Amino acid sequence: MNRSLFAVLIALGLGVGGPAFAWGDLGHEVTALIAYRHLTPAARAKLDVLLASDPDPLTAPDFASRATWADKYREGHRETAAWHFVDIEIDHPDLAAACFGFPALPAGVPASAGPARDCVVDKIEEFETELGAPSTSQAERLLALKFLIHFVGDLHQPLHAADHEDRGGNCIGLAPAPDGRAANLHAWWDTGVVETLGGSAQAIAARLEAQISPAEVRAWSQGGPRQWAMDTFRVGARDAYALRSWPTCGEHGAVALSAAYQATAQRDAAIQLEKAGVRTAALLNRALR
């Protein structure tokens, strides 16, 4: 069962266990902290005013905490579950197929009320359009902002873009789990590998930010979510799925991650968080100029 169908079943309440879906709070906070440093003064001022108007108690009101909001919101709105990823099959990569043909939103329907059967690429495009449109209501612009600062981060987790008929690694058990907690490969990429970077979100963001060159900022800011999805897909296909013989859904068994695999994943996670931060800022700078 692929994750797209799996998430729709969850949205319909059909009783299947829930997969992991995000970098985890730490990764999203790191991405947001990097992004905030790359905002233009105009975009930062508009963003600060918009967030200051938000009374939502799901997270703390600061920008980094709001980057985790979409995961908290999903817990009570399962219809948004599939919006956090795009299942691009590593053996037959087809972004359009993974995004159900990029269907347009129904007329008059805001992106926050869009169909459950949608992918993260579509949602980023829809919410970016809303955030930049003067006709968008204040309430919808706020939702668009909070979804965007989370979804761009999600798009850069390699197992949110690459799939091998195993729900983005959710079906690949780990024995033992390198962090002692992650039950499967997806969960380890969400949280375990980010934690290996060491320290608080602020400390990790500061170290990663110091490694980003002006040339990288210019290069990474180019394109949009469709190009970024394929960029992340290539990392996932090459490194997250380094061993194609791993078990898929319905098969039994677990895998042990080699030291070399873990070291590569750590390097990938650092770069992907850097890219996510720079690209979140690029998108917000466009929408809030």
Secondary structure, DSSP 8 states (H G I E B T S, - for coil): --HHHHHHHHHTT--------SS-HHHHHHHHHHHHHTS-HHHHHHHHHHHHT---TTS-SSHHHHTTHHHHHHHH-GGGGGGG---EESSS--HHHHTTT-----TT--GGG--SS--HHHHHHHHHHHHH-TTS-HHHHHHHHHHHHHHHHHHTSGGGTEESSSTTTTT-EESS-TTS---BHHHIIIIIHHHTT-S-HHHHHHHHHHH--HHHHHHHTSS-HHHHHHHHHHHIIIIIT--TTS--TT---EE---HHHHHHHHHHHHHHHHHHHHHHHHHHHHHT-
